[in-house]
Amino acid sequence: MRMKKRFFAGLLAVLCIAGMAVGAAQMPRIHRMPKEAQLQTPQTIFDDDLMTVTVQGEDGAKYACVGEDAMYLTGLATDMLFRPEQVCDCAAEIQIQTPMGAIGLSMKNAFVRCERGQAALTREQLRQLRRMEAIQTIDKWNEMRQ
């Protein structure tokens, strides 16, 4: 009886470890929108007169953002709380090059990603992004392509 318990305990441990390895390799494609922005502190302050950000869609066309839009996009690259464990296998359909580094943006799945990880976007952040002319142009192109 005691050998059976040890055998089943060992079998259960092996199955749990195997399940964790499989689960770690496959991140779910479920994207949940947070109610509050996932920001780290302190937030970075930039001079909007000197800033230009390049936004590129899947078609390869590049658009320049300046002023408030450039500051907002650069803020996403620097102030978001990126988590490596949140990175999924979904594509980021918009590539953004800021003075502080490159980020990938998915309007469809509401996330921003960089080499430090991935962070979910709130509805308010998506609304702010959708009002930018460069993002609107890329979104229209993506809709026509589908």
N, C-alpha and C positions, 0 to 999 in steps of 0.2 A: 504494500500500500504506500509506503514511504517513497519507494522508487518511482511509483507512478506520479506522485505529487512533484517530485524533483524533475521528472521528465517533462510533465506538462508546464511547469514553471519555466524551464529552460526553453521549451518550444514557444511559449508565450513571449518570452524575452526576445527571441530571434525574430518572431513575427512583428513585434513592436519596432525593433530596430530597422527591419526591412521596410516597414510601412513609413517610418520617418524618413528614410533615405529616398523613397519614391516620392513622398510628399514634398520634400525639400527641392527635388529636381523639377517639379511641375507646379508652377505658381498658377492659381486660378485666374480666369479671365473675368472675374467679377470685379467691377470698379464701383466702389461706394464713395459718394461725394460727402466730404466732411462738412459740418455746419460752420466751423470756424477755420480760418486759414492756418495752415501748418507752417508757422514761421519760427525761425530761431531768433534769438536776440543777441546783440543789438541789431537793429535794422540799419542798413547802409544808406548814407546820404551822398548823392551825386550832384554834380553841376550839369543841369540839363542843356546848357548852351554848348557844351563841348562833346556831347554824347551822340554817337550814331550807332544804331544797331541794324544788322542785316538779318532779314527774315527770308527763308527759302522754302518753297513748297516742293512737292514731289515732282513737279514738272521741271525743276531746276531753275526756274525764274527767281531772281533775287529782288527784294524790295528793301528800301532804306526806311528806317523809322528814326525820327529825331524828337527832341523835346520830351513832353510828358510820356509819350508812348515808349520811347527809348528808355526812359528812367524806370517805367513800370516793368518792362521786359528784363532789364538788368536787375531789378529788385527780385524778380522771380529766380534769377540765376544765383543770387547771393543770399537772399533772406529766407527762402523756403527751407523747411526741415526735411532734407532728403534722407530716405531710409533705404539701405541696400536690400533689405529683406522684402521690400514692396515691389521690386522690379519684376514686371511681368513680361511676357513675350509679345505683347501687342506693339504694333509699329507706331512711332511718333511721326505723324504726317507733316509736321512743320519743324524745320531746323532753324535755330536762332543763334546768331553769333553776337555776343555782347563783349564789352571790354573786360568783363570779369570771367568769361568762359563761354563755352557752347552748351546749349540745352536743346532737348527735343521736346516738342509740345504736341499733345494729342487733344484736339478739340472734341473729337468723337468719344474718347474714353476719359476725358477730363483729368489728365495728369501732365506733369512736367518731369523730365528726366535729365540727369547729367551723370558724370562719372562717379559722383558720390552716392547715387541712388535715385529714387523716384518719390514724388510727393503728389497727392491728390489735390485737385483744384476745387474750390467752392463754386457755388452758383454765381456769387458776386464776382469772383475772379474771372470766370468764363464770360460773364456779361461785359466786364471791363475789356477783355481781350477781343470779344466780337465787335466792339465799337471801333477798333483800330482798322484803318484803311487797308493795310498790308494783309491782315488776317482775313478781312472780308473778301479781298481779291482771291486769296488762296482757297478759301471756303467755296466761293463761286466756281472756281476752276474744278475743284474736287467734285462738286455736285454735277457739273456738266459732264464730267468724265464717267460718272456712274450710270 
